[in-house]
Amino acid sequence: MLRWLLGAREAQGHAEKSPVLNTGEEQTQNPYTELLVLKRHHDIVRFLVKIDEYRFASAGDDGIVFIWDVQTGETLLELHGHTQQVTAITVLPSAEICDEQIGLILTASSDRTVIAWNSDNGSQYQKISDFYATVKCLIVLQWLDLWLSGGSELRVWSRKLELLCETNHFPDAAINALVELPKNCVAAAVGKDLVIFRLIAPSEEDENWDVHKIKCLSDHQDDIRSLINIDELTFVSGSLVGELIVWDSLDWTKQSSESSFWDPSSPQEAHQDIRRWNPQNDISIQHLATDGQLVFAAVGRGIYIYNIQMKRVIACRSLAHDSNLLHIAKLPNSQLISCSEDGSVRIWEFQEKSQLAAESVPAGFFSMWGFGRTSKQTSQVTKKTPDAVLVGSLELIGDLIGHSSAVQMFLHFNEHGLVTCSADHLVILWKLGERESRLRSSILFEKLEQNGGLQPKF
């Protein structure tokens, strides 16, 4: 059983033919060798959010929010208030509200409400129930001490949950994602469009906040799935049909773009992974993450890493999982973690290659970076020039198989481990085996000292 939990599943049926890399029975580089299974939810768990270094919250389709102790896995609070599934969650850091220091957890639901919870005692600070449709995203603008809700309209709120201003309704689509931009602006993903809004602070002429739509960017061909900041000057969006666009955060111009992640009509479809497994590939960009220099893209079953300054992909693994990836992130130790609909959580290590051993990039890959473009001689294989090679590889070093259904997302808590949530209704806390062993030994010796040391008593 333990071998299965750590990834040593026996191949069965479809898995026997899978070309996806497997770690095998020995996972000497996998630090997460112990786990705690947290069973409190009774439906899909879709969201995890970090409250502080020792607590996190989980929420999902049962409408319940649980607050957990990441060290012990203990349930600290159980929050009931929503009647339908939770659709968004975020944390409003502690600040003075009504002469009291309060940290809030904000949750939105399909019941068309947003609830602000006291993160310390779990009480409802306030419930807002006058939304026209489901709120699908929440973000906090800490420097303005405001938070925003996105759904059929964009609303701007104070810390005390006062509605400051709002936009008109979007009749044909809803806001699915929000990202903060410079100059009091935000970008909202509304279907295929990116809409730029500017927040207007109170002034001597007008004492009220206001929000103005100032630009609509209609470069995507399908709904935008992921939207993140790279740094203060750049942000990136990804769509359902594999379009990735890099934008300037100041003037909102398109810096570069890619319309497909592989071109099946190209002779370069002979790329090893695609040749071995070629379903009607889902090339939707499921999730994006960044460390400020690199962008990590979960595209269908694959992982792609871009270097922003080099304007090129530096590593990829087009079949990282057996099913579509749902979440990806880089850890402080430079490792990469991905989770998938196949129920697995995988740990990757980026390794640089020597120039001579670098792999060629298939034509049609990442033309946004100016390499691998098809030319009139499309039948020729892309040459292994310095501008057309992968300079690194992703090596699988750990495979955490504890969930029986799609893993929705994860949180990393440094020395306290990794937290995952899944459609199997479970939250799993993955622990660092060596650290937990040291802690148990330390506790044992402390108890022995309290009982008079190691000498037997007569």
Summary of the structure (lengths in Angstrom):
residues: 458
radius of gyration: 24.0
end to end distance: 42.0
largest distance: 91.7
contacts: 1498
relative contact order: 0.13
helix: 11%
strand: 45%
